[in-house]
């Protein structure tokens, strides 16, 4: 049978065995009037949240996701800016802060795609620069002892607003909420501390887990300390339509969005599979291999140890940042990379994604179908797939010969919008030590 996968901007059709398990998100009715739903959610916000301070000119800062995220800013920002204007915060009082984290700065065309052409021209827009001390201000120290500096434009605003799309996340449990602050607009040092090898390797640092997840807990701690006046989070279906809008207090709004995302994404499976096909939700999430490692981490949740994974991710902009690419190439095998990261005295930029990728590759045979040339794929320790359907057929044939039976196949067409939950007693792939 043929299955449509999220891949790049155009999608991809894959031939899979008729008996394959194809996981889809729980069918959820999209909001009939997305803009109206945003306005209705904002109407319930306590007006006192938007009127801090007295006298003089007041300023507002709205944190928005960068180009690698699916956040529908065109729907959310209009009503949000109207609300601020109703409370005396006009266009000249508002700064839109793009939460780049440690990613590259946005390009002019991307700003228009993120914000819409009108807002990109009419409002002051700044990219967060995590490595520039001049753009940062001290926030405080976490319970773990991490010194945190965050974006000065945000911290010095009178009214601080966080926005975000909530989906399962490979080590923070769920996106949205406080992730707009850490890593979104935090200093490089704070991000490195939060994403250290011990934190990434913690057994609770995985998809759909918040309780006891040290990464999630520190992210929320930092975000609360930054005292946002308002959080606006949304959930989406597999067609990128709004299914929920959650506005107000950080904890209440984010927890409600998490509950909705969990209902849509978590899908029970009776066992692990010998072959798993995964994506990273298509463009813009699969712009680079660095981001697409999320698809590997997802497949690992339901792949048998020693099983095979086929990741279909376009990676139109290449492997990723210079640090990520250099680290991947620094050792000839994933196991050696893991040993280096676990023994390293300090965290280096992008090592968390290398750590997760290497862990998957030590447990599974990993193939990649993408726009990357064969040499680049092989330097990333992955097996090059020239054609996805042919590659899958060959993988299945190899597994059949090795197992002496027909392999069990699972397909995850929508990336982390579906999270496989293996039945109790069936076991699950181990987490890193």
Secondary structure, 3 states (H helix, E strand, C coil): CEEEECCCCCCEEEECCCCCEEECCCCCCCCCCHHHHHHHHHHCCCHHHHCCCCCCCCCEEEEEECCCCCCCHHHHHHHHHHHHHHCCCCHHHEEEEEECCCCCCCCHHHHHHHHCHHHHHHCEEEECCCCCHHHEEEEEECCCCCEEEEEHHHHCCCEEEEEEECCEECCCEECCHHHHCCCCCECHHHHHHHCCHHHHCCCCCCCCCCCCCHHHHHHHHHHHHCCCCEEEEEEECCCCCEEEEEEECHHHHHHHHHHHHHHHHEEEECCCEEEEEEECCCCCCCCCHHHHHHHHHHHHCCEEEEEEEEEECCCCCCCCCHHHHHHHHCCCCHHHHHHHHHHCCCCCCCHHHHHHHHHHHHHCEEEEECCCCHHHHHHCCCEECCCHHHHHHHHHHHHHHHHCCCCCEEEECCHHHCEEEECCCCCCCCCCC
